[in-house]
Amino acid sequence: MNKEFSGILKACRDFTVKKATAKKRAKNIIFTTMSVAHVDDDLDAPGEVYYAEKILNNGDIYTGKWSDNCPNGQGKYLWSDGCMYVGDWVKGKTMGKGKFSWPSGATYEGKFKNGYMDGEGTYTGCSNDTYRGSWVINMKHGKGTRDYVNGDHYEGEWRRGQPDGQGRYQWINGNQYIGQWRNGKMNGNGTMIWASGNRYDGSWEDGFPKGNGTFRWADGSFYVGIWSKDSREQSGTYYPSGSRTGTFDWDPQDVYSNDLLGCQISPGERISAYPSQKMVTWPCEGEFLQKLPIAKTPKANNARPKRNSVDGRLSNGDGSYSWGSETDAASNSVYSDQPRESSEESRSIRTDDSDNSRGFQPHCIKIQPNKKPGTTISKGHKNYDLMLNLQLGIRHSVGRPAPATSLDLRATAFDTKEKVWTKFPTEGSKHTPPHQSCEFKWKDYCPLVFRTLRKLFKVDPADYMISICGNDALRELSSPGKSGSFFYLTNDDKYMIKTLKKAEVKVLLGMLPAYYNHVRAFENTLVTKFFGLHCVKLTGPAQKKVRFVIMGNLFCTEYAIHRRFDLKGSSHGRVTEKSESQIDSTTTLKDLDLNFIFRLQKVWFQEFCRQVDRDCDFLEQERIMDYSLLVGVHFREVSGSGEPVTTETRNSGVRTPTANADQSGDVSTPRISRADMDLLFDPSGWASIRLGINMPAKAELTVRRSDFEAQLVGEPTGQYYDVIVFFSIIDILQNYDISKKLEHAYKAFQYDPTSISAVDPKQYSKRFRDFILQVFAEDT
């Protein structure tokens, strides 16, 4: 009896101990970046790595290396729905080489980054649809090949998941296309070769021949003309071969209705669920209450750090929780636009005392409220009549009917000798309307060329007229440039109008044929886009002429431009004498004011390097110098005090709750940049990204040594900011004429010849390239 009673007491004691242990473990719930439920293990010792087998409450299974309460090293994760990943892990994220397989039998084997398919990899679909090549954030981007399930094959460049750039598509029926692509369609110059031996060489648009092209038959006959799906725009000449006799009944429209029917692009197999989507589900006490990560709150003095629970509660560090206010929740949300109360704010952008001791110049950035540049030109303004004349002239030039133009222009279109002036009397004429301005004369330079350029740049004539000639007045920028030119902006910010000197007009007209060929050949060119060149001659004894060019405005964007830089690669006089408090969104900073290195994704950086080389070669051949790279910077996150918010680590971006945060609050989990996350959740954002436009990047803060006054690129500090950058090569109308040669000779006696702007175009081009490729770098 006593023996039986002792056994009962022992069983009760064991049950009580197990129950207490279970309660203790329940307080130490571990949340990792995987879709894991509660892991009933004690917290690991920091840095300890060991092999573990974890069976999770939601049915998932992990086996592999484990450290700091999450997968870290080689491991295998099996989801309850049948998906599986085998490969490298870093702090709970798939990072490095690995293989992901779907229940359908589809697999991806290659590089991962922060949970995404990113780098070189191969995707094989359940139907053997296979892509081998480069990936960026789950999308095919870069060079790659694809074997489609229907037997078609594509090899070439990709962008945002679609064939884009140079590529070759081979159909299973033997037809093939070799040429340029855009957004998954044949677009640009290319050649279609049919299995029959027939071929088309020429221009394409949206998957169809458009513009100049030649159709050749296998027997040697060919047709040369202008192609269009609209038969009214189709025109050309047929040339029979010597072997072909008799009449030949053929319509060019047959190419659209018959020949291209067997040349449809396969849509391919879609990926059902991306690996990254399996990594972002966050459980909290058995319920999926929030999928977005929450930022960690700062540690107060020497107290134990508080952490945010996924349900919005604050962990007090002792196992208890308190509810934060709505303001706290908003400030900690990664996607909140409210000021964030975080350690980042206190760490804003400043160098520490150790930097000063090493001779570095401290720098602090303060973002001033954004304001619209310029002053509206209203009645009574000294240039009010000039603005009316300009608007009347543009409306006359753009609005008059013109025949359909081919992109292949004759040499006569570039003839500058023809001088035709249109008179605009106040009472109106047969060709001009009555107006309330003074009488003036109007001249268009090379109107056919600029009309074709607008077509090439995809500028709608109606929108162009509304922007410049609508009911809204232009805005004059507060002060003219160093050259003495005045600048005007349209009210919608799309276009900038700049007055030119006669010498600048001559330079533009002289380089116009080469400029046209260059921008036509390279759609990603960074050189300024010109839309029109005009002249207004005011009546009266003075007969004053005002020449002006219409250009695209680089900073026409929904993003606020917080900083703008004008970069040449020279140091003499290249500084803005303004304190940080005086710098606002309209201030143009110069080379010695620059305190960032801009890091672009690999594929974008490679394209940037190629295009800078092409553009500099073109400008060097045209003997152009003194140009610069205009750069606009938008900081993705700005604190309430007006300071850009830094990312915490080199691989930072989205903040994830981790169980290995030490007492200093440092978190070493690799994370994705906010720009990349925005693109992931809104893939349509890719459509607006082009080279130099809306480009997500990381800006690394640099500091310049105080003992090196002419140091162009400062020392990197390791502090990074998620930014959107805009850039373009501007001021390309200055050639190396006698005045610039004299300026070079004069300044070379007084200063270091390599530091001045006025140098030979070849030397200028080399210096410019070298400098720009230090300012921009690959994000590794």
Backbone hydrogen bonds, N-H to C=O, Kabsch-Sander energy under -0.5 kcal/mol:
donor,donor_aa,acceptor,acceptor_aa,energy
5,F,1,M,-2.6
6,S,2,N,-2.3
7,G,3,K,-1.8
8,I,4,E,-1.8
9,L,5,F,-2.3
10,K,6,S,-2.3
11,A,7,G,-2.2
12,C,8,I,-2.3
13,R,9,L,-2.4
14,D,10,K,-2.5
15,F,11,A,-2.2
16,T,12,C,-2.3
17,V,13,R,-2.4
18,K,14,D,-2.5
19,K,15,F,-2.4
20,A,16,T,-2.4
21,T,17,V,-2.6
22,A,18,K,-2.4
23,K,19,K,-2.1
24,K,20,A,-2.3
25,R,21,T,-2.6
26,A,22,A,-2.1
27,K,23,K,-1.1
27,K,24,K,-0.6
28,N,24,K,-0.5
28,N,25,R,-1.3
29,I,26,A,-0.6
31,F,29,I,-0.5
32,T,30,I,-0.6
35,S,278,K,-0.7
36,V,34,M,-2.0
40,D,38,H,-0.7
41,D,39,V,-2.3
48,E,45,A,-2.1
50,Y,66,W,-2.1
52,A,64,G,-3.1
54,K,62,Y,-3.6
55,I,53,E,-0.5
56,L,54,K,-0.6
56,L,60,D,-2.8
57,N,38,H,-0.8
59,G,56,L,-2.1
61,I,78,L,-2.5
62,Y,54,K,-2.6
63,T,76,K,-2.6
64,G,52,A,-2.4
65,K,74,Q,-2.9
66,W,50,Y,-2.8
67,S,70,C,-2.5
68,D,48,E,-0.6
70,C,67,S,-1.2
72,N,65,K,-1.6
73,G,89,W,-1.6
75,G,87,G,-2.2
76,K,63,T,-3.4
77,Y,85,Y,-2.8
78,L,61,I,-3.3
79,W,77,Y,-0.6
79,W,83,C,-2.7
82,G,79,W,-1.8
84,M,101,S,-2.2
85,Y,77,Y,-2.5
86,V,99,K,-2.5
87,G,75,G,-2.3
88,D,97,K,-2.6
89,W,73,G,-1.3
90,V,93,K,-2.7
92,G,71,P,-2.6
93,K,90,V,-1.3
95,M,88,D,-1.3
95,M,93,K,-0.5
96,G,112,F,-2.3
98,G,110,G,-2.2
99,K,86,V,-2.5
100,F,108,Y,-2.9
101,S,84,M,-2.9
102,W,106,A,-2.9
105,G,102,W,-1.8
107,T,124,T,-2.5
108,Y,100,F,-2.7
109,E,122,T,-2.5
110,G,98,G,-2.4
111,K,120,E,-2.2
112,F,96,G,-2.7
113,K,116,Y,-2.3
115,G,94,T,-2.4
116,Y,113,K,-2.1
118,D,111,K,-1.4
118,D,116,Y,-0.8
119,G,135,W,-2.1
121,G,133,G,-2.5
122,T,109,E,-2.5
123,Y,131,Y,-2.6
124,T,107,T,-3.0
124,T,122,T,-0.5
125,G,123,Y,-0.5
125,G,129,D,-3.1
128,N,125,G,-1.9
130,T,128,N,-0.6
130,T,147,D,-2.4
131,Y,123,Y,-2.5
132,R,145,T,-2.8
133,G,121,G,-2.2
134,S,143,K,-1.9
135,W,119,G,-2.0
136,V,139,M,-2.9
138,N,117,M,-2.4
139,M,136,V,-1.6
141,H,134,S,-1.8
142,G,158,W,-2.1
144,G,156,G,-2.6
145,T,132,R,-2.8
146,R,154,Y,-2.8
147,D,130,T,-3.0
148,Y,146,R,-0.6
148,Y,152,D,-2.4
151,G,148,Y,-1.8
153,H,170,Q,-2.5
154,Y,146,R,-2.5
155,E,168,R,-2.5
156,G,144,G,-2.3
157,E,166,Q,-2.2
158,W,142,G,-3.2
159,R,162,Q,-2.9
161,G,140,K,-2.9
162,Q,159,R,-1.7
164,D,157,E,-2.0
165,G,181,W,-1.9
167,G,179,G,-2.7
168,R,155,E,-2.7
169,Y,177,Y,-2.6
170,Q,153,H,-3.7
171,W,169,Y,-0.5
171,W,175,N,-2.9
174,G,171,W,-1.7
176,Q,193,I,-2.3
177,Y,169,Y,-2.5
178,I,191,T,-2.7
179,G,167,G,-2.4
180,Q,189,N,-1.9
181,W,165,G,-2.4
182,R,185,K,-2.7
184,G,163,P,-2.6
185,K,182,R,-1.6
187,N,180,Q,-2.0
188,G,204,W,-2.3
190,G,202,G,-2.5
191,T,178,I,-2.6
192,M,200,Y,-2.4
193,I,176,Q,-3.3
193,I,191,T,-0.5
194,W,192,M,-0.5
194,W,198,N,-2.7
197,G,194,W,-1.9
199,R,216,R,-2.4
200,Y,192,M,-2.5
201,D,214,T,-2.7
202,G,190,G,-2.2
203,S,212,N,-2.3
204,W,188,G,-2.2
205,E,208,F,-3.0
207,G,186,M,-2.9
208,F,205,E,-1.4
210,K,203,S,-1.9
211,G,227,W,-2.5
213,G,225,G,-2.1
214,T,201,D,-3.0
215,F,223,Y,-2.6
216,R,199,R,-3.2
216,R,214,T,-0.5
217,W,221,S,-3.0
220,G,217,W,-1.8
222,F,239,Y,-2.4
223,Y,215,F,-2.7
224,V,237,T,-2.5
225,G,213,G,-2.1
226,I,235,S,-3.1
227,W,211,G,-3.5
227,W,225,G,-0.5
231,S,229,K,-0.8
233,E,230,D,-1.9
234,Q,230,D,-0.6
234,Q,231,S,-0.5
235,S,226,I,-1.9
237,T,224,V,-3.0
239,Y,222,F,-3.5
244,R,241,S,-0.9
245,T,243,S,-0.5
249,D,247,T,-0.5
250,W,248,F,-1.0
254,D,251,D,-2.7
255,V,252,P,-1.5
256,Y,252,P,-0.5
257,S,253,Q,-2.2
258,N,254,D,-2.8
259,D,254,D,-1.5
260,L,255,V,-2.0
261,L,258,N,-1.5
262,G,259,D,-0.6
263,C,260,L,-1.6
272,S,270,R,-0.5
277,Q,274,Y,-1.2
278,K,274,Y,-0.8
278,K,275,P,-1.1
279,M,276,S,-1.1
282,W,280,V,-0.6
284,C,287,E,-2.0
287,E,284,C,-1.8
289,L,287,E,-1.4
290,Q,282,W,-0.7
295,A,332,N,-2.3
301,N,299,K,-0.6
303,A,300,A,-2.3
307,R,315,S,-0.9
309,S,313,R,-3.7
312,G,309,S,-1.8
314,L,322,S,-3.9
315,S,307,R,-4.1
315,S,313,R,-0.5
316,N,320,S,-2.4
322,S,314,L,-2.1
324,G,312,G,-1.1
329,A,325,S,-2.2
330,A,326,E,-2.4
331,S,327,T,-2.5
332,N,328,D,-1.4
333,S,329,A,-0.7
333,S,330,A,-0.7
334,V,293,P,-0.8
336,S,333,S,-1.3
341,E,339,P,-0.5
342,S,340,R,-1.5
345,E,342,S,-1.0
346,S,342,S,-0.9
347,R,343,S,-1.1
348,S,345,E,-1.3
355,D,352,D,-0.8
356,N,352,D,-1.4
357,S,353,D,-2.1
358,R,354,S,-1.1
358,R,355,D,-0.5
359,G,356,N,-1.5
360,F,355,D,-2.4
361,Q,704,R,-2.9
367,I,642,G,-4.1
368,Q,366,K,-0.6
375,T,476,E,-2.9
377,I,474,L,-2.6
378,S,376,T,-1.1
381,H,378,S,-2.3
384,Y,381,H,-1.9
387,M,383,N,-2.1
388,L,384,Y,-2.1
389,N,385,D,-2.6
390,L,386,L,-2.4
391,Q,387,M,-2.4
392,L,388,L,-2.5
393,G,389,N,-2.5
394,I,390,L,-2.4
395,R,391,Q,-2.2
396,H,392,L,-1.9
397,S,393,G,-2.5
398,V,394,I,-3.0
399,G,395,R,-1.6
400,R,396,H,-1.0
409,L,407,L,-0.9
413,A,410,R,-1.3
414,F,411,A,-1.5
415,D,412,T,-1.5
420,V,418,E,-0.6
421,W,419,K,-0.6
422,T,442,W,-3.1
423,K,421,W,-0.5
424,F,440,F,-3.0
428,G,425,P,-1.4
429,S,432,T,-2.7
435,H,426,T,-2.0
440,F,424,F,-1.2
441,K,537,K,-2.4
442,W,422,T,-2.6
443,K,535,C,-2.1
444,D,420,V,-0.5
445,Y,533,L,-2.4
446,C,444,D,-0.5
450,F,446,C,-1.9
451,R,447,P,-2.2
452,T,448,L,-2.1
453,L,449,V,-2.2
454,R,450,F,-2.2
455,K,451,R,-1.6
456,L,452,T,-2.6
457,F,453,L,-2.5
458,K,455,K,-1.3
459,V,454,R,-3.1
460,D,458,K,-0.6
464,Y,460,D,-2.5
465,M,461,P,-2.2
466,I,462,A,-2.4
467,S,463,D,-2.4
468,I,464,Y,-1.8
469,C,465,M,-3.5
470,G,466,I,-1.2
475,R,489,L,-2.7
476,E,375,T,-3.0
477,L,475,R,-0.5
477,L,487,F,-2.3
481,G,485,S,-1.9
484,G,481,G,-1.8
488,Y,497,I,-2.6
489,L,475,R,-2.9
490,T,495,Y,-2.2
491,N,467,S,-0.5
493,D,490,T,-1.9
496,M,551,M,-2.5
497,I,488,Y,-3.2
498,K,549,V,-2.4
499,T,486,F,-2.2
500,L,547,R,-3.0
505,V,501,K,-1.9
506,K,502,K,-2.0
507,V,503,A,-2.0
508,L,504,E,-2.4
509,L,505,V,-2.6
510,G,506,K,-2.3
511,M,507,V,-2.0
512,L,508,L,-0.8
515,Y,511,M,-3.0
516,Y,512,L,-2.9
517,N,513,P,-2.1
518,H,514,A,-2.1
519,V,515,Y,-2.6
520,R,516,Y,-1.7
521,A,517,N,-1.9
522,F,518,H,-2.2
523,E,521,A,-0.6
525,T,522,F,-1.7
528,T,729,I,-1.2
530,F,528,T,-0.6
531,F,550,I,-3.3
532,G,550,I,-0.9
534,H,548,F,-2.5
535,C,443,K,-1.8
536,V,546,V,-2.6
537,K,441,K,-2.6
538,L,536,V,-0.6
538,L,544,K,-2.7
539,T,439,E,-1.4
546,V,536,V,-2.8
547,R,500,L,-0.6
547,R,545,K,-0.5
548,F,534,H,-2.2
549,V,498,K,-2.4
550,I,532,G,-2.6
551,M,496,M,-3.0
551,M,549,V,-0.5
552,G,529,K,-1.5
553,N,494,K,-2.3
554,L,552,G,-0.7
556,C,553,N,-1.4
557,T,555,F,-1.4
562,H,560,A,-0.8
562,H,633,V,-2.2
563,R,633,V,-1.7
564,R,587,T,-0.6
565,F,631,V,-2.9
566,D,589,L,-3.0
567,L,565,F,-0.6
567,L,629,L,-2.2
571,S,755,S,-1.0
572,H,755,S,-2.6
574,R,571,S,-1.6
575,V,573,G,-1.1
577,E,575,V,-0.6
578,K,576,T,-2.3
582,Q,579,S,-1.2
583,I,579,S,-0.9
583,I,580,E,-0.7
587,T,584,D,-1.4
589,L,564,R,-2.8
589,L,587,T,-0.8
592,L,574,R,-2.7
593,D,590,K,-1.7
594,L,590,K,-0.8
594,L,591,D,-1.1
597,I,700,E,-1.8
598,F,775,V,-2.7
599,R,597,I,-0.6
599,R,698,K,-3.5
600,L,598,F,-0.6
600,L,777,A,-2.6
605,F,601,Q,-3.0
606,Q,602,K,-2.5
607,E,603,V,-1.8
608,F,604,W,-2.6
609,C,605,F,-2.5
610,R,606,Q,-2.1
611,Q,607,E,-2.4
612,V,608,F,-2.5
613,D,609,C,-2.0
614,R,610,R,-2.2
615,D,611,Q,-2.8
616,C,612,V,-2.5
617,D,613,D,-2.3
618,F,614,R,-2.2
619,L,615,D,-2.4
620,E,616,C,-2.5
621,Q,617,D,-2.3
622,E,618,F,-1.5
623,R,620,E,-1.5
624,I,619,L,-3.0
625,M,734,Q,-2.8
628,S,730,I,-1.7
629,L,567,L,-2.9
630,L,628,S,-0.7
630,L,728,S,-3.1
631,V,565,F,-2.9
631,V,629,L,-0.5
632,G,726,F,-2.9
633,V,563,R,-3.1
634,H,724,I,-2.5
635,F,633,V,-0.5
636,R,722,D,-2.7
639,S,643,E,-3.0
642,G,639,S,-1.9
645,V,637,E,-2.4
647,T,720,Y,-2.6
652,S,649,T,-1.8
654,V,672,I,-1.7
662,D,666,D,-0.9
665,G,662,D,-1.8
671,R,651,N,-2.6
677,M,673,S,-2.2
678,D,674,R,-2.6
679,L,675,A,-1.9
680,L,676,D,-2.0
681,F,677,M,-2.6
682,D,678,D,-1.8
685,G,682,D,-2.6
686,W,683,P,-1.9
687,A,684,S,-1.1
688,S,684,S,-0.5
688,S,685,G,-0.8
689,I,686,W,-1.6
690,R,688,S,-0.5
690,R,693,I,-2.0
693,I,690,R,-2.5
695,M,725,V,-2.1
697,A,723,V,-2.5
698,K,599,R,-2.1
699,A,721,Y,-2.6
700,E,597,I,-3.1
700,E,698,K,-0.6
701,L,699,A,-0.6
701,L,719,Q,-2.7
702,T,595,N,-2.3
703,V,715,E,-2.1
706,S,359,G,-4.4
707,D,359,G,-0.5
708,F,705,R,-1.6
711,Q,708,F,-1.5
712,L,710,A,-0.6
714,G,712,L,-0.6
715,E,703,V,-3.3
717,T,701,L,-2.3
720,Y,647,T,-0.6
721,Y,699,A,-1.4
723,V,697,A,-2.5
723,V,721,Y,-0.5
724,I,634,H,-2.4
725,V,695,M,-2.8
726,F,632,G,-2.2
727,F,692,G,-1.9
728,S,630,L,-1.7
729,I,526,L,-2.9
730,I,628,S,-2.7
730,I,728,S,-0.6
735,N,733,L,-0.6
736,Y,623,R,-1.7
737,D,735,N,-2.1
741,K,737,D,-2.0
742,L,738,I,-2.3
743,E,739,S,-2.1
744,H,740,K,-2.3
745,A,741,K,-2.2
746,Y,742,L,-2.5
747,K,743,E,-2.5
748,A,744,H,-2.2
749,F,745,A,-0.7
749,F,746,Y,-0.7
750,Q,746,Y,-0.6
750,Q,747,K,-0.5
751,Y,747,K,-2.9
755,S,752,D,-2.1
756,I,752,D,-0.6
756,I,753,P,-0.5
759,V,757,S,-1.5
764,Y,760,D,-3.1
765,S,761,P,-2.6
766,K,762,K,-2.0
767,R,763,Q,-2.4
768,F,764,Y,-2.6
769,R,765,S,-2.4
770,D,766,K,-2.5
771,F,767,R,-2.2
772,I,768,F,-2.7
773,L,769,R,-2.3
774,Q,771,F,-1.7
775,V,771,F,-1.9
776,F,772,I,-2.3
777,A,598,F,-2.6
779,D,600,L,-3.4
780,T,778,E,-1.1
